[in-house]
Amino acid sequence: MAGQNAYREIVSCSNCLEYQARRLKIRFRDKTNDDTQYVHTLNSTLIATTRVLVAIMENFQTKDGHIRIPEVLQGYMGNQKEI
Protein backbone atom coordinates (compact mmCIF):
# COMPACT_ATOMS: atom_id res chain seq x y z
CA MET A 1 0.00 0.00 0.00
CA ALA A 2 1.54 3.21 -1.16
CA GLY A 3 0.44 5.26 1.87
CA GLN A 4 2.12 2.82 4.24
CA ASN A 5 5.15 2.17 2.03
CA ALA A 6 4.52 -1.55 2.50
CA TYR A 7 3.12 -4.61 0.78
CA ARG A 8 0.03 -6.25 2.27
CA GLU A 9 -1.60 -9.62 1.75
CA ILE A 10 -4.63 -9.44 -0.53
CA VAL A 11 -5.27 -13.18 -0.96
CA SER A 12 -4.50 -16.28 1.03
CA CYS A 13 -4.72 -19.99 0.44
CA SER A 14 -4.06 -22.78 2.92
CA ASN A 15 -3.89 -26.53 2.47
CA CYS A 16 -5.98 -27.80 5.38
CA LEU A 17 -5.10 -31.41 4.62
CA GLU A 18 -7.97 -33.55 5.96
CA TYR A 19 -8.84 -31.23 8.89
CA GLN A 20 -12.03 -29.78 7.34
CA ALA A 21 -12.91 -33.00 5.51
CA ARG A 22 -13.07 -34.96 8.78
CA ARG A 23 -15.63 -32.55 10.22
CA LEU A 24 -17.61 -32.46 6.97
CA LYS A 25 -17.22 -36.20 6.41
CA ILE A 26 -15.91 -35.74 2.86
CA ARG A 27 -14.27 -38.95 1.73
CA PHE A 28 -13.33 -40.84 -1.39
CA ARG A 29 -12.84 -44.51 -2.12
CA ASP A 30 -9.49 -45.54 -3.58
CA LYS A 31 -10.42 -48.09 -6.24
CA THR A 32 -6.95 -49.63 -6.28
CA ASN A 33 -7.29 -51.01 -2.75
CA ASP A 34 -10.92 -50.20 -1.81
CA ASP A 35 -9.83 -47.96 1.09
CA THR A 36 -11.95 -44.97 2.10
CA GLN A 37 -9.87 -41.86 2.78
CA TYR A 38 -10.52 -38.25 3.69
CA VAL A 39 -9.86 -35.71 0.96
CA HIS A 40 -7.49 -32.78 1.42
CA THR A 41 -9.21 -29.39 1.29
CA LEU A 42 -8.10 -25.86 0.49
CA ASN A 43 -9.23 -22.81 2.42
CA SER A 44 -8.91 -19.71 0.31
CA THR A 45 -10.01 -16.09 0.06
CA LEU A 46 -10.36 -14.69 -3.42
CA ILE A 47 -9.60 -11.13 -2.38
CA ALA A 48 -9.26 -9.06 0.79
CA THR A 49 -11.86 -6.52 -0.32
CA THR A 50 -11.05 -3.65 2.03
CA ARG A 51 -7.32 -3.75 1.27
CA VAL A 52 -7.96 -3.72 -2.47
CA LEU A 53 -10.38 -0.80 -2.12
CA VAL A 54 -7.82 1.16 -0.10
CA ALA A 55 -5.15 0.45 -2.74
CA ILE A 56 -7.47 1.65 -5.52
CA MET A 57 -8.36 4.77 -3.56
CA GLU A 58 -4.71 5.58 -2.82
CA ASN A 59 -3.60 5.07 -6.40
CA PHE A 60 -6.55 6.56 -8.28
CA GLN A 61 -7.58 9.56 -6.16
CA THR A 62 -7.64 12.84 -8.05
CA LYS A 63 -6.57 16.23 -6.67
CA ASP A 64 -10.21 17.22 -6.21
CA GLY A 65 -10.88 14.13 -4.04
CA HIS A 66 -12.69 11.97 -6.60
CA ILE A 67 -11.63 8.41 -7.36
CA ARG A 68 -10.93 7.43 -10.97
CA ILE A 69 -12.33 3.97 -11.61
CA PRO A 70 -9.72 1.70 -13.23
CA GLU A 71 -10.72 0.89 -16.81
CA VAL A 72 -10.98 -2.86 -16.11
CA LEU A 73 -13.59 -2.18 -13.39
CA GLN A 74 -15.71 0.40 -15.21
CA GLY A 75 -18.00 -2.24 -16.74
CA TYR A 76 -18.94 -3.37 -13.21
CA MET A 77 -19.65 0.22 -12.19
CA GLY A 78 -22.20 1.11 -14.87
CA ASN A 79 -19.38 2.41 -17.10
CA GLN A 80 -18.69 5.24 -14.65
CA LYS A 81 -15.22 6.69 -15.02
CA GLU A 82 -15.08 8.47 -11.66
CA ILE A 83 -16.85 8.54 -8.31
Residue pairs with C-beta under 8 A, 6 or more apart in sequence:
1 7
1 8
1 51
1 54
1 55
1 58
2 55
2 58
2 59
3 54
3 58
8 48
8 51
9 48
9 51
10 47
10 48
10 51
10 52
10 55
11 44
11 45
11 46
11 47
11 48
12 44
12 45
12 48
13 42
13 43
13 44
13 45
14 42
14 43
14 44
15 40
15 41
15 42
16 40
16 41
16 42
16 43
17 40
17 41
18 38
18 39
18 40
18 41
19 41
20 26
20 41
20 43
21 27
21 38
21 39
21 40
21 41
22 38
26 38
26 39
26 41
27 36
27 37
27 38
27 39
28 36
28 37
28 39
29 35
29 36
29 37
30 36
30 37
56 67
56 70
56 73
57 67
60 67
60 68
60 69
60 70
61 67
61 68
62 68
62 82
66 82
66 83
67 82
67 83
68 81
68 82
69 77
69 80
69 81
69 82
69 83
74 80
74 81
77 83
